[in-house]
Structures are given as structure tokens and as C-alpha cells.
């Protein structure tokens, strides 16, 4: 049988009542050393993920590449991109030639697709097409146009910056100070206020309601050519751009919201014919918007509008995709009038 271990030895006690040890010194807070201010390194482990990202991604860091991030924060705005697309209105074949020239410089198609953020299907389908408007609705067309336009803009700005840095800075001669204040001179040189401010409330139709618009089924009583005329007249008004029109047209779809883009407007505006473009989302939305605008302005229906109601009936214009194929009897030909109504006449009658 093992013996239990001995109890632990307790340390001896000391009598502190008569101890000769001196008391601890009293620290004078007025004589404490001061800490010199200045920047001190902080461990990254003490920073949150957000703080670490902000400290490592400064304004000098490279920005993401792509069609929407090529030219700074101001160029990532969707409205600015739509206005740039409207201003350029480039030929699809020209864009394809630019892409091929870019690839001939040693760049790969995969890298270019990543730059413009295009899917392989959209890119391959766009590059196989031929024609001025072939592929105008593809995302590859839109993103490639923005990519090359912003790249050229950056190159131009860099060239101008180099020229300004190399040119000597002219020294303005010191002359007598004029008594007229600078702010007053600028005010005189500025254009009148009427030309600088536009009341956009006259184009707001949010308070107008049409029958069946909650189901996106408002009957249309305008031809496609009539709607194109109204769109061109809208663009002639001050401060009325394609981007602003797209915002107004997109708001007309309630049951199934749709994102309308500038290529759709360009395609619709290039078409000709009473029913050419009748299945386009631009056609329906533009009719609804301009009909609300007519009601807000208190304008009466035109004679052609009333005739359209009589010819087409309560259902309005046919908005289904027309293939241009008609069945007719032998010796007859289909004839379409200015209202979009198709009739059949005998050959040689006209």
C-alpha cells in the first residue's frame, strides 16, 4: 500500500507591521513623459474587411476593366452610356472591323470578351453576321462600341495632357486692375436663363391613366410611321435625349416591366412602313406615352387618328409580328394602305 504524498510546504509568513521596507514611491502625474504625436503602424489584423479593402484599393489602384468601367465613375452611368451610343450610332460592320483590328494586335478573343463582358454566344453570333444593322441589338455590339469609344477618349486625353505638360506656361502681363468684378463679367457672358433651364414637368405623364394599361394592353391607333414622326419631334425639343425617352417609355410597361435600349430605338427608327416595327416594344410604349402627353396637353385627336379607330375597331392596330406573307386568290395581289390595312386587288388594276 502506497503512502499518500506529503502536504505542500506553505511559504513562511512575514510580519509587515514593523517592516523596514520603504513605501512605494508616489508618482507625480505632472512629470509623466509625453508621447510625441505622429503616424504609427497599425496591424492589418486589427482592421475589418471593409477598412482593409479601402486601404488597399485607393484612387491610384487600377479600375475594373469592361464596357461599363472604362472611363471612371462618370462613365459608368447607364444614361451616359445610352447618350454616347446615340451620339455614335455606329455601323455594325465597322464595329466588327474594329474588333478584328484589336485581335490582330495580339489580343485574344477570350480576353476581349472579358473586357467587354460579353457571352461567347453573343460574341460569336455577332461576329458571324454581315450588314449595317445586323447584330445591333446584341450585347457585344453595345459593349464593344462603348469600349472602343472610351479607349479612344482616354488616348486623346493622355495626348492632350502630354502636350500641355511639354508646352511652356505663358506668363500673363500684369496690367491695371479693372473695376468691374469678375463675377459680373461672367454673368453677362452667360446665356440667358431661359436657354439654360428646361421645365421637364411638361413631359411628365405619371398622373395620366389609360384604359387597360395595367395589363400592357392599351389599343394602339397610330401607325408605326406616325409614332416615328412623334419620336423625331420629341428629339427636337430642348433637353430631350434618347436616354430620357427610354426612361419614359420603360415606365409605360406595368404588368411586365421591360428594359428598353437604344439599339431598339435605332432599329425601329430605321424602318419604314405603316406596320414595319409593329411588334417592337418601342412602338407600343411610345404610343402609350405620346397618347398620355396628348391628353395632358389637351389636344384633340387628328383626322387620321379618328379614321384609324374606324378602320381598326376597338382592338386597335395589329401588334403581332407580320411575316409579310399573305394567302390570296390567283390573279390577286395584297395591297397595304397608309393605315396598315391589307386588301387584295387584281393584278394590273393599279
C-alpha positions in Angstrom: 0.0 0.0 0.0 1.4 3.3 -1.1 1.7 6.2 1.3 -0.2 9.4 0.4 2.0 12.3 -0.7 3.1 14.7 1.9 1.1 18.0 2.2 2.6 21.0 0.3 5.0 23.2 2.2 3.5 26.6 2.9 5.8 29.7 2.5 6.7 31.4 5.7 4.7 34.4 6.8 6.4 37.8 7.1 5.5 40.4 9.6 4.9 43.6 7.7 3.8 45.8 10.6 7.4 46.6 11.6 9.0 46.1 8.2 11.8 48.4 7.4 10.9 48.4 3.6 10.2 51.9 2.3 6.7 52.7 1.0 6.3 52.7 -2.8 7.1 56.0 -4.4 4.2 58.3 -5.3 4.1 59.1 -9.0 3.7 62.7 -9.9 1.4 62.8 -13.0 2.8 66.3 -13.9 6.2 64.7 -14.6 5.0 61.9 -16.8 6.7 61.7 -20.2 4.6 62.9 -23.1 4.0 60.8 -26.2 5.2 62.5 -29.4 2.3 62.7 -31.9 2.8 61.1 -35.3 1.7 58.2 -37.5 2.2 54.8 -36.0 1.9 51.5 -37.9 -1.3 49.6 -37.3 -1.5 45.8 -37.8 -3.8 44.7 -40.6 -5.3 42.1 -38.2 -6.9 45.0 -36.3 -8.7 46.2 -39.4 -12.1 45.0 -40.6 -12.5 43.7 -44.1 -14.1 46.9 -45.2 -11.2 49.0 -43.8 -8.7 46.7 -45.3 -10.4 46.9 -48.8 -10.5 50.7 -48.6 -6.8 50.9 -47.6 -5.6 48.7 -50.3 -7.9 50.0 -53.1 -7.1 53.6 -53.4 -7.8 56.1 -56.1 -4.4 55.1 -57.7 -5.4 51.5 -57.9 -6.4 50.2 -61.4 -10.1 50.3 -62.0 -12.1 47.3 -63.3 -11.9 46.8 -67.0 -15.0 46.4 -69.1 -17.6 48.3 -71.2 -19.1 49.9 -68.1 -15.9 50.7 -66.2 -13.6 52.1 -68.8 -13.7 55.8 -68.1 -14.2 56.5 -64.4 -17.3 56.8 -62.3 -18.9 59.4 -64.6 -18.8 56.9 -67.5 -20.4 54.0 -65.6 -23.7 55.8 -65.5 -26.2 54.0 -67.7 -27.7 57.2 -69.0 -24.3 58.5 -70.1 -23.7 55.2 -72.0 -27.0 55.4 -73.8 -26.4 59.0 -74.8 -22.9 58.0 -76.1 -24.4 55.2 -78.1 -27.0 57.5 -79.5 -24.3 60.0 -80.5 -22.1 57.5 -82.2 -24.7 55.3 -83.9 -22.0 53.1 -85.4 -22.3 50.7 -88.3 -22.2 47.1 -87.1 -19.7 46.2 -89.8 -17.5 49.0 -88.6 -17.6 47.6 -85.1 -16.7 44.1 -86.3 -13.7 45.6 -88.2 -12.6 47.3 -85.1 -12.8 44.1 -83.2 -10.7 42.2 -85.8 -8.1 45.0 -85.8 -7.9 44.8 -82.0 -7.4 41.0 -82.2 -4.7 41.5 -84.9 -2.7 43.4 -82.4 -2.1 40.2 -80.5 -5.1 40.2 -78.2 -7.2 37.0 -77.9 -10.9 36.8 -78.4 -11.4 35.4 -74.9 -9.6 38.3 -73.3 -11.6 40.8 -75.4 -14.9 39.1 -74.4 -13.9 39.5 -70.8 -13.1 43.2 -71.3 -16.5 43.9 -72.8 -18.3 41.4 -70.6 -20.0 39.6 -73.4 -21.0 35.9 -73.5 -19.5 33.6 -76.1 -22.8 33.1 -77.8 -23.4 36.8 -78.2 -19.8 37.4 -79.4 -19.7 34.5 -81.9 -23.2 35.3 -83.2 -22.3 39.0 -83.7 -19.1 38.3 -85.5 -20.7 35.9 -88.0 -23.2 38.4 -89.2 -22.9 40.9 -92.0 -24.7 44.1 -92.7 -25.0 47.6 -91.3 -27.7 46.7 -88.8 -27.0 43.0 -88.4 -26.5 42.4 -84.7 -27.4 45.9 -83.5 -29.4 44.5 -80.6 -26.6 42.2 -79.4 -24.8 43.0 -76.1 -21.5 42.5 -78.0 -22.3 45.5 -80.2 -23.3 47.8 -77.4 -20.3 46.9 -75.1 -17.8 47.0 -78.0 -18.9 50.4 -79.1 -18.6 51.8 -75.6 -15.2 50.0 -75.1 -13.6 51.5 -78.3 -15.1 54.9 -77.7 -13.9 55.2 -74.2 -10.4 53.8 -75.1 -10.1 56.5 -77.8 -11.3 59.2 -75.4 -8.6 58.2 -72.9 -5.9 58.2 -75.5 -6.9 61.6 -76.7 -6.9 63.0 -73.1 -3.5 61.5 -72.5 -2.1 63.0 -75.7 -3.5 66.4 -74.7 -2.0 66.1 -71.2 1.4 65.3 -72.7 1.2 68.3 -75.0 0.1 70.7 -72.2 3.0 69.4 -69.9 5.6 69.9 -72.7 4.4 73.4 -73.7 5.8 76.4 -71.8 3.4 78.1 -69.5 2.7 81.6 -70.7 3.1 84.4 -68.2 0.2 86.9 -68.3 1.3 90.5 -68.4 0.5 92.5 -65.3 -2.0 95.2 -66.1 -4.2 97.7 -64.4 -7.0 96.1 -62.4 -10.4 96.7 -63.8 -13.1 98.0 -61.5 -15.7 95.6 -62.9 -15.9 92.4 -60.8 -15.2 89.1 -62.4 -18.5 87.5 -61.3 -20.4 90.3 -63.0 -18.5 89.8 -66.3 -19.2 86.1 -66.2 -22.9 86.7 -65.7 -23.0 89.0 -68.7 -21.3 86.4 -70.9 -23.5 83.6 -69.7 -26.5 82.6 -71.9 -30.0 83.7 -70.8 -31.6 81.7 -68.0 -34.4 80.7 -70.4 -31.9 78.8 -72.6 -30.2 77.0 -69.7 -33.2 75.7 -67.7 -35.9 73.5 -69.1 -39.2 72.6 -67.3 -39.2 68.8 -67.6 -42.6 68.6 -65.8 -44.3 69.2 -69.1 -43.1 65.8 -70.2 -44.3 64.0 -67.0 -47.4 61.9 -67.7 -47.4 59.8 -64.5 -50.7 61.3 -63.5 -52.5 60.2 -66.7 -54.1 56.8 -66.8 -55.3 54.9 -70.0 -57.7 52.0 -70.1 -56.0 48.6 -70.0 -52.6 50.0 -69.3 -52.2 48.0 -66.1 -52.3 44.9 -68.4 -50.0 46.4 -71.0 -52.9 46.1 -73.5 -53.7 49.6 -74.5 -55.2 49.5 -78.0 -53.0 51.4 -80.5 -54.5 53.7 -83.1 -51.3 55.0 -84.7 -49.2 53.5 -87.5 -45.5 52.8 -86.9 -44.7 55.8 -89.2 -46.9 58.1 -87.1 -45.0 57.0 -84.0 -41.7 57.6 -85.7 -42.8 61.1 -86.6 -43.7 61.8 -82.9 -40.3 60.5 -81.7 -38.4 62.7 -84.1 -40.4 65.7 -83.0 -39.6 64.8 -79.3 -35.9 64.8 -80.0 -36.1 68.3 -81.4 -37.3 69.7 -78.1 -34.6 71.1 -75.7 -33.1 68.6 -73.2 -35.0 65.7 -74.8 -32.4 62.9 -75.4 -32.7 59.3 -76.3 -31.8 58.3 -72.8 -34.7 60.4 -71.3 -37.1 59.0 -73.9 -36.1 55.4 -72.9 -36.8 56.1 -69.3 -40.2 57.5 -70.1 -41.0 54.6 -72.5 -39.9 51.9 -70.0 -42.3 53.3 -67.4 -45.3 52.5 -69.6 -44.9 48.8 -69.1 -46.7 47.9 -65.8 -47.6 44.3 -65.9 -44.3 43.1 -67.3 -41.6 45.7 -67.0 -39.2 45.8 -69.9 -35.7 47.3 -70.2 -35.6 49.3 -73.5 -32.3 50.0 -75.0 -31.0 52.5 -77.6 -30.4 49.7 -80.3 -34.1 49.0 -80.2 -34.9 52.7 -80.8 -32.3 52.9 -83.7 -33.7 49.7 -85.3 -37.3 51.0 -85.0 -36.5 54.4 -86.4 -34.7 53.0 -89.5 -37.8 51.0 -90.5 -40.4 52.4 -93.0 -44.0 51.4 -93.4 -47.3 51.6 -91.6 -46.7 48.3 -89.8 -43.0 47.9 -90.0 -41.9 47.6 -86.4 -45.4 46.8 -85.0 -44.1 44.1 -82.7 -41.4 46.2 -81.2 -41.6 47.2 -77.6 -40.7 50.7 -78.6 -43.9 51.0 -80.8 -46.3 50.2 -78.0 -44.6 52.1 -75.3 -44.1 55.2 -77.5 -47.8 55.2 -78.5 -48.9 55.0 -74.9 -46.6 57.8 -73.8 -47.5 60.2 -76.6 -51.2 59.5 -76.1 -50.9 60.4 -72.5 -48.9 63.5 -73.5 -51.7 64.5 -75.9 -54.3 64.2 -73.2 -52.2 66.2 -70.7 -51.7 69.0 -73.3 -55.5 69.0 -74.1 -55.0 68.4 -77.8 -57.8 66.9 -80.0 -57.5 63.7 -82.0 -56.3 64.2 -85.5 -58.4 63.2 -88.5 -56.2 60.3 -89.3 -56.4 59.1 -85.7 -60.2 59.1 -85.9 -60.0 57.2 -89.2 -57.7 54.7 -87.6 -60.3 54.0 -84.9 -62.9 53.4 -87.6 -60.8 51.1 -89.7 -59.2 49.0 -87.0 -62.0 48.9 -84.5 -61.8 48.8 -80.7 -58.9 46.4 -80.7 -56.5 48.8 -82.4 -53.6 48.1 -84.7 -52.3 44.5 -85.0 -49.1 44.3 -83.0 -48.2 40.7 -83.8 -45.1 40.0 -85.8 -46.0 40.2 -89.5 -44.1 37.9 -91.8 -45.1 39.7 -95.0 -46.8 36.5 -96.3 -50.4 36.6 -97.5 -52.8 34.0 -98.9 -54.7 35.3 -101.9 -56.6 34.0 -104.9 -55.0 33.5 -108.3 -54.6 36.8 -110.1 -54.8 38.9 -106.9 -52.0 40.8 -105.0 -52.0 42.1 -101.4 -52.0 45.9 -101.1 -51.4 47.9 -97.9 -52.8 51.4 -97.5 -51.4 54.2 -95.3 -53.5 52.9 -92.4 -51.8 49.5 -92.5 -54.9 47.7 -93.8 -54.2 45.0 -96.3 -56.6 44.4 -99.1 -56.4 42.2 -102.2 -56.7 43.6 -105.7 -56.5 42.0 -109.1 -53.2 42.2 -110.9 -52.9 45.1 -113.3 -55.6 47.1 -111.6 -53.2 49.7 -110.2 
